[in-house]
Amino acid sequence: MIRWREGVVEQELSRSAGTVEHLVRVGEQQVRALTYLDEVGEPAVGDRVLLNVAALERGLGTGGFALVVALPDALPEDPPPSPGHVVKARYTPTQTMVLGADEQESPHHELLREADDLGGLPVVVADLHSALPAVVAGLREAAGGEPRVAYVMSDGGALPIAFSRTVAGLRDAGWLAGSVTVGQAYGGDLEAVTVHSGLLAARAVLGADVVVLTQGPGNLGTGTRWGFSGVAAGEALNATHVLGGRGVAALRVSQADPRERHQGVSHHSTTAYARVARVPADLPVPGLAGPLGATVSDQADAMVALSDDRLRRVDVPVEGLRRALEASPVPLRTMGRDLDADEAAFLAAAAAGRHAASLL
């Protein structure tokens, strides 16, 4: 349930595309509070704000902010009239209405109305949002040019894409040609109702050469085999295949995670790709050195067997990928660890990008 607080804005801390972070006084305490500008307007210093502090008080990593729900004394003006009727975050107090690329009022409706084929478009699917910049780094390093990369954000994590400073930074650097938010996620350059229509919009409207598909920031897991939001990565591979795309399953790998189930290849990858996905897909296996590399190789072989050979193992060398990762225009961070702390995580994602480049 929501934990409500009332506070007063004291100081602006930072600003990104679509969001602003303030220091807010709540009683005797100061908290970091995030505002989505399109949803609630822009607070000024001295404004009274209503906050949702549930994630903050639970100490959640990605969600560790107070969220500004309303400015009760400074409500924003109504937005300009829009033809869109697609409601996202439906039937929540902060539901928002957007224009879907595929709905009848959209200028892209006729283009997408009978669209049914991705024409072999490579779609790199990853469990964690943190894989996005690493996949694109590996892709750009191997492509020898500047391929048009579209990001499709599913709704397993954050719903507003504005929460992702990674996406904003990649767009500013020219590493992404555009984004599509699907399902309940919203705020992309294009909106779509499903993963299927989002992939078609990335191809037909954004002109993507390759798509990277992950959930938004904030993976949810319960420590059980099936209770994690990344299980949808397997369903994304199913959607890609149905539409005639080329699915590339980016492995979630760690050399530093203290939890046994995430050491080497994460059980999330095994479940999503070998059991949930029921279609052929490429499985890029990074050529990591030493015992970790041997472990990852054995785990990948086990995944292929578990998938009844639907997964196609592709061995990808990692030489030169560290340099490509260091050139990322946005910070690399996964589960609180940076490139030096968990290099294997980013090399595995970059290897998937390197393989996708070979499919162009």
C-alpha positions as CSV (number, residue, x, y, z in Angstrom):
1,M,0.0,0.0,0.0
2,I,1.0,3.6,-0.4
3,R,2.8,5.3,2.5
4,W,1.8,9.0,2.3
5,R,3.8,11.9,3.5
6,E,3.6,15.7,3.2
7,G,6.7,17.8,2.7
8,V,8.1,21.1,1.6
9,V,10.6,21.5,-1.3
10,E,13.9,22.9,-0.1
11,Q,16.5,22.4,-2.9
12,E,16.8,21.1,-6.5
13,L,19.5,18.3,-6.7
14,S,19.5,17.2,-10.3
15,R,17.5,17.2,-13.5
16,S,17.2,14.7,-16.3
17,A,14.9,14.2,-19.3
18,G,11.4,14.4,-17.9
19,T,12.3,14.3,-14.2
20,V,13.7,16.6,-11.5
21,E,15.1,15.5,-8.1
22,H,14.6,17.7,-5.0
23,L,15.5,17.7,-1.4
24,V,12.3,17.8,0.5
25,R,11.7,18.5,4.2
26,V,9.4,15.9,5.9
27,G,9.1,16.8,9.5
28,E,12.6,16.7,11.0
29,Q,13.9,14.6,8.1
30,Q,15.2,15.5,4.6
31,V,14.5,13.0,1.8
32,R,15.3,12.8,-1.9
33,A,12.1,13.1,-3.9
34,L,11.7,12.5,-7.7
35,T,9.1,14.3,-9.7
36,Y,7.8,13.3,-13.2
37,L,7.3,16.6,-14.8
38,D,4.7,15.6,-17.4
39,E,2.6,13.9,-14.8
40,V,2.5,16.3,-11.8
41,G,4.1,19.6,-12.9
42,E,7.2,21.2,-11.6
43,P,7.7,21.9,-7.9
44,A,9.4,25.2,-6.8
45,V,11.3,25.7,-3.7
46,G,8.8,26.3,-0.9
47,D,6.0,24.3,-2.5
48,R,4.1,21.8,-0.5
49,V,4.2,18.3,-2.0
50,L,2.4,15.0,-1.4
51,L,4.8,12.1,-1.4
52,N,4.7,8.3,-1.7
53,V,7.6,7.0,0.5
54,A,6.8,3.2,0.4
55,A,9.9,2.2,-1.6
56,L,12.1,4.7,0.2
57,E,11.2,3.4,3.7
58,R,11.8,-0.2,2.6
59,G,15.3,0.7,1.5
60,L,14.9,-0.5,-2.1
61,G,17.8,0.2,-4.4
62,T,16.4,1.4,-7.7
63,G,13.2,2.6,-6.0
64,G,14.9,4.4,-3.2
65,F,13.3,7.7,-3.7
66,A,10.2,9.5,-2.4
67,L,7.9,10.1,-5.3
68,V,6.0,13.3,-5.7
69,V,2.4,12.4,-6.3
70,A,0.9,15.9,-6.4
71,L,1.5,19.6,-5.8
72,P,-1.8,20.3,-4.0
73,D,-1.3,24.1,-4.0
74,A,0.1,24.4,-7.5
75,L,-1.8,21.9,-9.8
76,P,-0.5,22.0,-13.4
77,E,-2.6,23.2,-16.3
78,D,-4.4,20.5,-18.3
79,P,-2.3,19.2,-21.2
80,P,-3.2,20.2,-24.8
81,P,-5.9,18.0,-26.3
82,S,-4.6,14.8,-27.7
83,P,-6.3,12.2,-29.9
84,G,-4.7,9.3,-27.9
85,H,-7.0,7.0,-25.9
86,V,-4.4,4.4,-24.7
87,V,-4.4,4.5,-20.9
88,K,-1.2,3.2,-19.2
89,A,-0.7,2.5,-15.5
90,R,-4.4,1.7,-15.9
91,Y,-6.8,2.3,-13.0
92,T,-4.1,3.5,-10.7
93,P,-4.3,7.0,-9.1
94,T,-1.6,8.2,-11.5
95,Q,-2.9,6.6,-14.8
96,T,-1.8,8.5,-17.8
97,M,-3.3,8.7,-21.3
98,V,-1.0,8.5,-24.4
99,L,-1.3,8.2,-28.2
100,G,-0.3,4.7,-29.2
101,A,1.6,4.3,-32.4
102,D,-0.8,1.6,-33.4
103,E,-4.1,3.1,-32.5
104,Q,-6.6,4.6,-34.9
105,E,-5.8,8.2,-34.3
106,S,-2.1,7.8,-34.8
107,P,-0.4,8.9,-38.1
108,H,1.3,5.5,-38.1
109,H,-1.9,3.5,-37.8
110,E,-2.1,2.6,-41.5
111,L,1.6,1.6,-41.5
112,L,1.1,-0.7,-38.6
113,R,-2.5,-1.9,-39.2
114,E,-1.5,-5.0,-41.2
115,A,2.2,-5.0,-40.2
116,D,3.1,-8.6,-39.4
117,D,6.8,-9.2,-40.2
118,L,10.1,-8.0,-38.8
119,G,12.0,-9.3,-41.8
120,G,14.8,-10.9,-39.8
121,L,15.3,-7.9,-37.6
122,P,17.8,-8.8,-34.8
123,V,16.2,-8.3,-31.4
124,V,18.6,-8.6,-28.4
125,V,16.6,-9.5,-25.3
126,A,18.1,-9.0,-21.9
127,D,16.8,-9.6,-18.3
128,L,18.1,-6.4,-16.7
129,H,17.9,-2.8,-17.8
130,S,21.6,-2.4,-16.9
131,A,22.5,-4.5,-19.9
132,L,21.2,-1.9,-22.4
133,P,24.3,0.3,-22.6
134,A,26.7,-2.7,-22.7
135,V,24.7,-4.4,-25.5
136,V,24.8,-1.2,-27.5
137,A,28.5,-0.7,-26.8
138,G,29.3,-4.2,-28.2
139,L,27.0,-3.6,-31.2
140,R,28.6,-0.4,-32.2
141,E,32.1,-1.7,-31.7
142,A,31.5,-4.6,-34.1
143,A,29.2,-2.9,-36.6
144,G,31.9,-0.6,-37.8
145,G,29.4,2.3,-38.2
146,E,26.4,3.7,-36.5
147,P,23.5,1.3,-36.8
148,R,20.0,2.6,-36.0
149,V,19.3,1.1,-32.6
150,A,15.8,1.2,-31.1
151,Y,15.1,0.5,-27.5
152,V,11.9,-1.3,-26.6
153,M,11.1,-1.0,-22.9
154,S,8.7,-3.6,-21.4
155,D,6.8,-3.1,-18.2
156,G,8.5,-5.4,-15.8
157,G,10.4,-2.6,-14.0
158,A,9.9,1.1,-13.9
159,L,6.8,2.2,-15.9
160,P,7.9,5.8,-16.8
161,I,10.9,5.7,-19.2
162,A,11.9,9.1,-17.7
163,F,13.1,7.2,-14.7
164,S,16.0,5.8,-16.8
165,R,18.9,8.2,-17.0
166,T,20.6,5.5,-19.1
167,V,18.1,6.0,-21.9
168,A,18.4,9.8,-21.7
169,G,22.1,9.6,-21.8
170,L,22.2,7.2,-24.7
171,R,19.8,9.3,-26.7
172,D,21.8,12.5,-26.1
173,A,25.0,10.7,-27.3
174,G,23.3,9.5,-30.4
175,W,23.6,5.8,-29.4
176,L,19.8,5.3,-29.7
177,A,17.6,6.3,-32.6
178,G,14.5,6.1,-30.5
179,S,12.5,4.2,-27.9
180,V,9.2,2.4,-27.7
181,T,7.4,1.9,-24.4
182,V,5.1,-1.1,-24.4
183,G,2.4,-2.6,-22.1
184,Q,2.0,-0.4,-19.0
185,A,5.3,1.4,-19.6
186,Y,5.0,4.9,-21.0
187,G,7.0,7.9,-22.1
188,G,9.0,6.6,-25.0
189,D,9.2,8.3,-28.4
190,L,6.5,5.9,-29.4
191,E,3.9,4.1,-27.3
192,A,2.6,0.6,-28.1
193,V,0.1,-1.7,-26.5
194,T,2.1,-5.0,-26.6
195,V,5.6,-6.2,-27.2
196,H,4.5,-7.4,-30.6
197,S,3.3,-4.0,-31.8
198,G,6.2,-2.3,-30.1
199,L,8.7,-4.4,-32.1
200,L,6.8,-3.7,-35.3
201,A,6.8,0.1,-34.5
202,A,10.5,0.0,-33.9
203,R,11.0,-1.5,-37.3
204,A,8.4,0.3,-39.4
205,V,8.3,3.7,-37.8
206,L,11.8,4.2,-36.2
207,G,13.5,2.3,-39.0
208,A,15.6,0.3,-36.6
209,D,18.5,-1.9,-37.8
210,V,18.5,-3.7,-34.5
211,V,16.3,-3.6,-31.3
212,V,17.4,-4.0,-27.7
213,L,14.5,-5.1,-25.5
214,T,14.7,-5.0,-21.7
215,Q,12.4,-4.1,-18.8
216,G,12.8,-0.7,-17.3
217,P,15.0,-0.1,-14.3
218,G,14.1,-2.1,-11.2
219,N,14.1,-5.8,-11.6
220,L,11.7,-7.6,-9.2
221,G,12.7,-11.0,-7.8
222,T,11.5,-13.2,-5.0
223,G,14.3,-15.7,-4.7
224,T,12.0,-18.4,-6.3
225,R,12.4,-20.1,-9.7
226,W,9.5,-18.4,-11.3
227,G,8.8,-15.2,-9.3
228,F,10.9,-12.6,-11.1
229,S,10.0,-10.0,-13.6
230,G,12.7,-11.0,-16.0
231,V,10.7,-14.2,-16.9
232,A,9.2,-11.9,-19.6
233,A,12.5,-12.0,-21.5
234,G,11.5,-15.5,-22.6
235,E,8.1,-14.3,-23.8
236,A,9.9,-11.5,-25.7
237,L,11.8,-14.1,-27.7
238,N,8.6,-15.8,-28.5
239,A,7.1,-12.6,-29.8
240,T,10.2,-11.9,-31.9
241,H,10.1,-15.3,-33.5
242,V,6.3,-15.1,-34.2
243,L,7.0,-11.9,-36.1
244,G,9.9,-13.2,-38.1
245,G,12.7,-11.5,-36.2
246,R,16.0,-13.0,-35.1
247,G,16.1,-13.4,-31.4
248,V,19.4,-13.0,-29.5
249,A,19.3,-14.0,-25.8
250,A,21.8,-11.9,-23.8
251,L,23.1,-13.9,-20.9
252,R,22.9,-12.5,-17.4
253,V,26.3,-13.4,-16.0
254,S,28.1,-12.4,-12.8
255,Q,31.5,-12.9,-11.2
256,A,30.6,-11.0,-8.1
257,D,27.1,-11.7,-7.0
258,P,27.1,-13.3,-3.6
259,R,24.0,-15.3,-4.3
260,E,24.7,-18.8,-5.7
261,R,21.8,-18.7,-8.0
262,H,23.2,-15.7,-9.9
263,Q,26.9,-16.9,-10.0
264,G,28.1,-17.5,-13.6
265,V,25.0,-17.7,-15.6
266,S,22.0,-16.5,-13.6
267,H,19.1,-18.9,-13.0
268,H,17.0,-16.0,-14.5
269,S,18.6,-16.6,-17.9
270,T,18.2,-20.4,-17.6
271,T,14.5,-20.1,-16.8
272,A,13.5,-17.4,-19.2
273,Y,15.5,-18.6,-22.3
274,A,15.5,-22.4,-21.8
275,R,12.0,-22.9,-20.4
276,V,9.8,-19.9,-21.1
277,A,11.0,-19.3,-24.6
278,R,9.6,-22.0,-26.9
279,V,11.3,-20.9,-30.1
280,P,14.7,-20.9,-31.7
281,A,17.1,-18.1,-30.6
282,D,20.8,-17.3,-30.6
283,L,22.6,-17.7,-27.3
284,P,25.9,-15.7,-27.4
285,V,28.4,-17.2,-25.0
286,P,31.2,-14.8,-24.0
287,G,34.7,-16.3,-24.1
288,L,35.6,-15.4,-20.6
289,A,39.0,-16.5,-19.2
290,G,39.7,-18.9,-16.4
291,P,37.4,-20.9,-14.2
292,L,34.6,-18.4,-14.6
293,G,34.7,-18.9,-18.4
294,A,34.7,-22.7,-18.0
295,T,31.7,-22.5,-15.7
296,V,29.7,-20.2,-18.0
297,S,30.5,-22.5,-20.9
298,D,29.2,-25.5,-19.0
299,Q,26.1,-23.6,-17.9
300,A,25.4,-22.5,-21.5
301,D,25.6,-26.1,-22.7
302,A,23.2,-27.1,-20.0
303,M,20.8,-24.4,-21.1
304,V,20.9,-25.6,-24.7
305,A,20.1,-29.1,-23.6
306,L,17.3,-27.9,-21.4
307,S,15.8,-26.0,-24.3
308,D,15.8,-29.2,-26.5
309,D,18.3,-27.5,-28.7
310,R,16.1,-24.6,-29.5
311,L,18.8,-22.3,-28.3
312,R,21.7,-22.0,-30.8
313,R,25.0,-21.5,-29.0
314,V,27.3,-18.9,-30.5
315,D,30.7,-18.4,-29.0
316,V,31.7,-14.8,-29.0
317,P,35.3,-13.6,-28.2
318,V,35.5,-10.7,-25.7
319,E,38.8,-9.2,-26.7
320,G,38.4,-5.5,-27.3
321,L,35.0,-5.3,-25.5
322,R,36.4,-3.8,-22.3
323,R,37.6,-0.8,-24.3
324,A,34.2,-0.5,-26.0
325,L,32.5,-0.6,-22.6
326,E,34.8,2.1,-21.2
327,A,33.6,4.3,-24.0
328,S,30.0,4.2,-22.9
329,P,28.5,7.7,-22.6
330,V,26.5,6.6,-19.5
331,P,27.7,4.9,-16.3
332,L,27.7,1.1,-16.3
333,R,26.2,-0.3,-13.1
334,T,24.3,-3.5,-12.4
335,M,22.9,-4.6,-9.0
336,G,25.0,-1.8,-7.4
337,R,28.3,-2.9,-9.1
338,D,30.3,-1.1,-11.7
339,L,32.5,-2.3,-14.5
340,D,35.5,-3.0,-12.3
341,A,33.4,-4.8,-9.7
342,D,31.6,-7.1,-12.1
343,E,33.2,-7.0,-15.5
344,A,31.8,-10.3,-16.6
345,A,28.2,-9.0,-16.4
346,F,28.9,-6.2,-18.9
347,L,31.2,-8.4,-21.2
348,A,28.4,-10.9,-21.5
349,A,25.9,-8.2,-22.6
350,A,28.4,-6.6,-24.9
351,A,29.1,-10.0,-26.5
352,A,25.4,-10.2,-27.3
353,G,25.6,-6.9,-29.0
354,R,28.8,-8.0,-30.9
355,H,26.9,-11.0,-32.2
356,A,23.9,-9.0,-33.2
357,A,26.2,-6.8,-35.4
358,S,27.1,-9.9,-37.3
359,L,23.5,-10.4,-38.3
360,L,23.1,-6.9,-39.9
